[in-house]
């Protein structure tokens, strides 16, 4: 089935493409560029009208990076003198003798003259000329406990917020005074709370983005049919729907249905599939530090297929695949709010954008500080697979919204970075319920009515749960000993879900390499919840995990074989056998604590 939007811009591309895309232009040889040469550049200062500015060549910097050169130039012109080098100028084409030289892409910080670094066009084009090769599957070890680590509030210093891991951020370089650095990319965030922008400012800046707050969602007017050419403004649309996140830059070169832009990395994420749209400039905001382009995203025209060191390359007429996200938020005033978004599909970007969206949606209607409990459930639909379901509860006074957002995103992040290439996310649904009170309790003590028990008989357990208010909840639960249980000591472990996962991680390494996507989904769906109490009957006994499956009744000969150096790494030894595990319902409080008792089976 061909989507209606695809039909629209395919019609535009094939019917109107000749009149809307500029004619081919030659490239100026890099070895013929000399200091003092004068030319011109093209960019948009307002609307969609491409205007010229003056360019004076200062020289060529050789080997600024391996096999990379850069042209140093000074810009001039009425508008440039007013704005200087501005965020969103990245990709503006520069010409000598009407031949394309390259893209304005780099500049200095706090400069008094508009001096820029130009990425040579030959290097820019050649970066994208290689044919893609298939990426080998590299399945990563999976540790269920990692999904919970971010929810362990006791490890978070008071007054601090959990940040995204630095390893998650493709760093574009921090502020380097006196050094050429990529021109910032303006990021328009519509439908966002100022608190969200502040919360994520450091991550956005590290990615080379300059967030614009409170700009609303401007729309293009009649100028939407303007000539699409080198110098036009384009937008990489990362989120659309009930919020909009778009990054803008300038087209450097158009060749057939291929579009080259930016002149420096967007995120340097290689092969990708990001929405590419036309854009119109509302204004340039002059600034002593960095002037900034404010633009409006227009119609979708194609997809960004590559993002590399010399810029981005998009293909017009191709519709990108997006990830639909639905959010049902039950507020603390018992009001139901529903949101719908579409997110760019990418292993790094999708989890990051989803965290941004969820955090923003929560604090837009809820408190950021104070007693708060958030119950969340994430359901991920994957083509050809069972749905992935994950539930948890966050209850605290600080950082509750961001913790809930990160927790809701964690299973999707695990899936997208698992190493399996056949994951096609059809949609993601998140349900969040908010209450303005703390709902925490600690497993204080456990009583049991006997120390010896016959197989097939029950022992009665009594739990004492102390709430944050000081009140104590008493729960009783009978546990039946399996009839086939042999005589000897038997451990009874009573714990919350996170403590139990942590215990498994400590005892057996906590990781396994899933043999297929089905195993990984099953592992996530079987994760324990932090608002449930679990009872586990275990004995110390050797076993092994073979190809992702527990095998605890292996004969000594096979155990010896699996423990030998010949099979080391292929098999994960197990030190305990779990005979029975019960989940105690009806508590619905964030639980903490683990107790262990021993009974003797007669």
N, C-alpha and C positions, 0 to 999 in steps of 0.2 A: 504493500500500500504506500502511495506517495502522499506525504502530508501536504495540506493546503498551502502552508507557508512556503514549502519547497517549490510548489508549482508557481507561486507568485514570483519568487526571485529567480527561478529558472527562466520564466517568461521574460523577466527584465533583462537577464544576462544575454539570452540569445537574440531577443528582438531589439532591445535598446542598447546593447553593449557597444556597438560601433560608434554611436553618437555620444556615449557617456564616458568612454575610456579614452585617454589621450593616446596619440600615435607614438610608435617606438622612437627612442632616442639613443644616440651613440654614447659610448663611455670614453671619458678622457683618460689617457694612459697615466699611471701613477709616476712613471720615471720621467715624464715631461713636465711635472709640476715644479714650479720655481717660486722662491720668495718674491713678493711684489706683484704677482699676477692678480688681476681683479676679475671678479665674476659676480654671480648673483645666486641667491637662494630663494626658495619658495615655501610659504607656509600660510596659515589662516590666522588672522588676528581677530576677526569677527564674522559671524555667520558661516557661510561656506565658500566665500570668495577667496581664492588663492592670490596672495599678493607677493611682490618681490621685495627683497632687501639686499643690500650690498654685502659683498664678501671680498676681503683682501687676504691672500695667502701669506702666512708668516713662515712656513717651512713644513718639512715632512719629518716626523719622528719615526725612526726605524726601530723595529723589534721592541715595541713597547710591551708586547707579550710574544710568546713563541710564534714565529711566522706571522706576526701581526704588526701592521704599521698604522700610523695616525697622521692626519694632516692638521696642522695648527693654523687657525685663521681668526681674523678679526671681523666682526659683523658691523654693519652700519645701516642707516636709514632712519626715517622719522619715527616709525613705530618701535624699532629696536632700541633707539635712544631713550624711549619712554619706558619700555618694559625690561630691557636687558634680555639676557637669556632666561627663558621661562620654562617651568615644568609643563610638559606637553609639546615642547618644540622638538623632542627627540624624533629623528627620522626626516626632518626637513631637508629636501634635496638641495645640493649645491652644484652649480654649473660653471664651467669655464668654456668659453667659445661655444656656448649652447650645447655642450656635451656634459653628461652627468659625471660628477667627480665622486660624490659619496653622500653620506647622511650626517647632519649635525647630530652628535650623540653625547658628547662629553663637555664638561666645563669645570671651572674652578669655583670655590666657595668664597663669598664676600669679595668679589672682584669689582673694580671700578670701571672696567671696560668689558664689552661683550666679546670675550675671547673663548673660542670653542675648539673642541677636537672633533674632526670629521672622520668617520669610518669609510675607507675607500670602497667604492661600489663593487670592484672586482672581488675583493675579499668577502664582501657581504653576500654576493650572489653565489660564489663558489662554496660557501659554507653549507648551502642548502642543496647543492647539486648532487650529493651522494644519494644513492638509492637506499631505502630502508631495508634493514635485515631483520629477520624474525628474532625476537628476544627469547632466549632460553628460559624455561621455568626455573626459578630458584626459590624453592619452597622453604620458608623460614620456620625455625622452631617456634612452637606456640606455648605460651605460659598463661593459663587462665587467670592466675593471680595478678598479672600485669593490668588486667582490666579494672581491678579494684584498688590498685596502689594509690591512684589519685584521690580516692575517697577516704583515705585514712587521715582524718582531720587531726589526729593527735600528733602527726609528724609535720604539720604545717605551722610555721612560726606565727604567733599571734599578730594580727594586723597586716599580714602579707597576703598577696593573692597568688594562686598557682599560675605560673606562666607556661606557655607551650614550650615543649622541650626545644633547646637550641638546635638539636639535630633535626627537628622538623622544619626549620626555616632555611630555605636556600638563600644564604646571606649574599646581599649585593654589595657589601662593604659599608663600613660605618663612615661617619663624617671625617674626611681627611683634609685638613686645611693645607693649602699649597699644592695639592695633587689633583690631577685630572680625575674626575669621577663621572659616572653616568648621570645625565640630566634626569632629575626626578620625574616619575610618572604620576600625574594627578589622578587620584582615585575618588570618584564621585560616589558618595553613599547617600542614597535617598531612602527615607523611612527609618532612619537610625537615631537612637537616643544619644545625646552627647556623652553620657557616661560610658556607653559601649565603645565609642571612638577612643576615649581616654584610656579605657581598659586595654584596648588592643593596639594603642598607638606605637608602642615599642616594636611589636612584631611587624606592623605595617611599614614602619620606617626602615626596619632591617631589610625588608624586601624591596626597598627602593621606591616605595609608594608614598605620595603626599596626599593624605586624606582630606577631602573637602566636606565639612560638616554642614548639615541643615540646608542643602541646596534644593531639596524637593526633587521632583521628577519632571524636569523641563522636557518639552516635546519639540520636534522639528516642525517647521511650517512649510510654506510653499517652496523654500529653498532645498527641500529634500530631493528634488529632481536636478540639482546642480551637477555639473560635470565632475565625475569622479576621476581624479588624476593624481600625479605626483604633487605633493604639497597639501592635499586634502587631509582633513582630520578624520581619524578612524577611532573606533572604540572597541576594546576587548570587554565584552559583557560577561561578567562572572556570575551575577545573580539577577534574576528578574522575577516579577510577580508582585507580591505584597511588599517587597523591598527591591532596591536596585543597587548593584555594585558594578561600576564600569570604570575601566582605566583607559585613558586616551593618549594618543600619540599622533604622529604624522606619517603619511605615505611617502616613501622614498622613490619607489619605482613600481610600475605596473607593466607586466609582460604577459599578454594573453589573459588567462584567468588567474594568474599568480600576482600576489600583492606582497611587496617587501616594505618593512617599516621599522621604526625605532632606531636602528643602528647600534643598539646595545641590547643585552638580554632583558626580557620582560621578567622572567623568573629563572631562565636557563634550565627548563625542565625537559628539553629535547622534544621528541615526538609527542604531540598532544592533540587536542580537539576542542578548542575554545571558540565560543561565538564571536564572530567578527561583524561589526556593524558600522554604518555610516554615522557621522556625528557633525554637529554644528557648534561653533564657538559662540558662547554668550558674551564673554568678555575676557580680557586679560587683567588680572589683579596685580598691579605693580607692588613690589616689595623690595626692601633693602637687602633681605636675605635671599629669597628666591621668589620671583614672580610666578604666577600660577594661572594656567588656562582653566576656565570653567566652561564645560561643554555639555551639550544635550545629546543623548544617544538616540540614533534614528533606527531605520529599518535594518534588519539582519541581511547581510549580503554574502556571507560565507563562513568559513571556519579557519582558525589559525591551526596549521598543521605542524609547524616546527617553531621552537623557541630556543635560540642558541646564542653564542657569544657575540655575534654580529647583528642580532636583531630577530625579528619574527617573520615568518613566511606564511601567508594565508592563501586559500584557494576560494575564489568567488564561485557561487553556484552550488556549494556543498553545505548541507545543514548539519550542524554539530549535534552530537548526542548529549542530552542533558539528564540530570538526575532530579526527578520530581520529589519535593519534600512537602509533606503535609504536617501541620502542627495543630493539635487540639490542646488549648491551655485553659484549665479550670482555675480561675483566680481565687484569691483568698476571700473575695466577696461572693463566691459561688457563681460567678459569671463565666460563661463558656465563650472563648474566643477561638476562631479558626483562621489559620493562615495557610497560604499556598505559595510555594516558591519553586523555581527551577534553578539548579546549581550547575556550574561547569563541571564536567566529568573529568576528574584527574586524581591520581593516587594521593597527592599531597593537598591539592587545592580543595577538593570536595570535603574532606573532614574539617579543614580549617574554616572554610566558608560556612559549613553547617554549625560549627561551634559559635562563630560570629553571629549567625542568624538567631540561634536559640537563646544565647545570652541576651541579645538585644530584645527579643520578644518577651523575655521574662521581666527584665528590669523596666521595660516600658510601662508595665502596669503593676509591678510589685516593688517592695522595698529592697534596697541593696544591703542594708545592715540591720541587724536585729533578729530576734527569734524567728526562725523560719524552717519549715519542712517542705521539701519538694519530692513528690513521688513521680518517677518517670518510667516510661516504657517505650522502647524502640522496637519497631518491626521493620525488617528489611526484606523486601521481595526481590528475589534473584531469579532470572529466567531459567527454567528447567530444574530448580532446586526447591527444597522445603524453605519456608519463611524462617528468617533468623529473628528470634525474640529475646529481648534482654530487659530485665526490670531491676530497679534499685531505688533506694531512698537516701536523700541527703538531708541532714538535720543539723543546723548549727546557727551561730550568730553572724559569722563572717564568711564571705566568698561563696555563699550557698548557690546563687544563680550560675556563676561560672563553673563551679564544681558539677552541678547538675547538667549543664550543657556539655562539658567534657566527658562526663560519664555516659550521656546519651549517644555521643558520637563514637565512643571507644570501640564498639563492635564493628562499625562500618570501617573505621581506620584499620582494625586488625584484618578485616577481609580484603580490603584494597591493597594492603601491603603484605599479604600472605605469600605472594609469589605465584599464585595460580592465575593464569591468563584468561581463563574462561569465565570470569565473574562479570556478568552483565546485570547491573543493578536496575531493576525495573522501577522501583519507587521506595521511598522511605517514609514511614509514618511515626510520629512521636507524640505521645500523650504525657502531659505534665499537669499535676494537681498541686496547688500551693496552699499551705496553711501557715498562719502567722503564730506559730508556737513551736517549742522544742519537743520532739518526740523521741527521746533517747532513753535507753535503759541498759543496765549492766547486769550480767549474770553474776550474782553475788555468791550463791552457794547452791549445792545440790545434795539432797538426802536420798538414800535408798534403803529399802526395808529389809534387805537380806544380803549376806556376803557369800552365801552358797546357794546354788539353784540347780534344779534338774533340767535336762534338755526338754524343750517343749513347754516349760513353765514360764511364768512372768516374774519380773521384778518391777516394783512400783517406784518411780522416780518423782521427787518433788523439787521444783525449781523455785528459787527466790530471785526475782528480778527487781532491782532497785531503780526507780525512775529518777530523772533529774530533779523532780520536785521533792524527792525524799520518800515518796510513797513506795510501798513494796507490793509487787504482784506475785501471787503464789499460783503456780501451775502444777498439775499432776498428770503424769503420763505413764501408762504401763508399757513395758517392753518385753516381748516374747523372745525367749531364747530358742534358736532353731533346733528342731528335734534331732537333726543329724550331727549336732555339735559334739565333738569329742571332749573328754574330761580335760581339765586344766584351767589355767587362768585366762580370763577374757576381759579385755579393756572395754570400758564404756566411755566414749568421748561425747561430751555435750558442748556445743559451740555454735556461734553465729556463722553465717555463710562465709564471710571474709576470713575469719580466723581459721576456719576449716580449710579453705583454699590455701592460706598461708602455711598451714601445717603440712599440707601435701607438697607444696613447693619446697619446703625446708627438708622434708624427709626423703623425697625422691628426685630432687632436682627441679620438679615442677614444670618441666617442658617435655614436649614430644613433637616429632615432625609428622604432621598429618600426611597420610599417603594419598589423599584425594580431598576434593572440596567438601564432599559429604561428611567426612570425618571431622573437618574443621567446623562445619556448621553444627554438627551434633555436639561438639565440645562446647561451643558458645551457648547453645540452647540448654545445656545441662549445667550451666554455671549456677552456683548457689546464690541466694539473695541475702542481703544484709538485714532484712527485717523478718527473718525466719530463724527459728532455733532448730538445730539438727542433732540427732542422736545416731551415733555410729558404733557398731560392735566390731572390734578389730582384734587380731592377734599378730604378733611378730612372726612373720614367716616369709621366706624368700620366694620371689617370683620374678617375672620379667614382663615388660611391655614390648610386644613384637608387632611391628607394622601398625602401631597406633592402638593396639588392642591389649588389654590386661590379660595375662595368663598366669594364674596363681597356683594351679595344680600341676605344675610341671615336675617330672621325676628329677632326682638329683643329677643324673647324667646330662640331661638337657640344660639344667641350670649351670652346670660346670662348663658346658660348651658355650652357652650364651655369655658367660663371665670371662671367657678366655680372650687373649689379645687379638685373636683372629676375627672375632665378632665385635670387638669393642667399638662403640659408636653406632652400631646398627641396632643394638638392643639396649633398652634402659632397664637396669635392675630395679626390682621393687622389694621393699623391706617389710611391708605389712600386707595382710589380707583383710579386706573389708567384707564381712559376712552380711551385715544388715545395715541399712541406713534409713532413718525416718525423718520426715520433715514435719515439724509441729506447726499447724496453722493457727490463725486467730490471734496473733500477737500484734502485728502491724506497727511495730516500733523499731527504730534503728537500734539494733542489738550489738553489744560488745561483750566479749568474754568467752573463756573456754575452761571447762572443768573436766577432770578425768578421774574415774573410779575404776576399781578392779573387783570383779567377782570371780568366784571359782565354780566352774561347771563340774558337777558330780559325775 
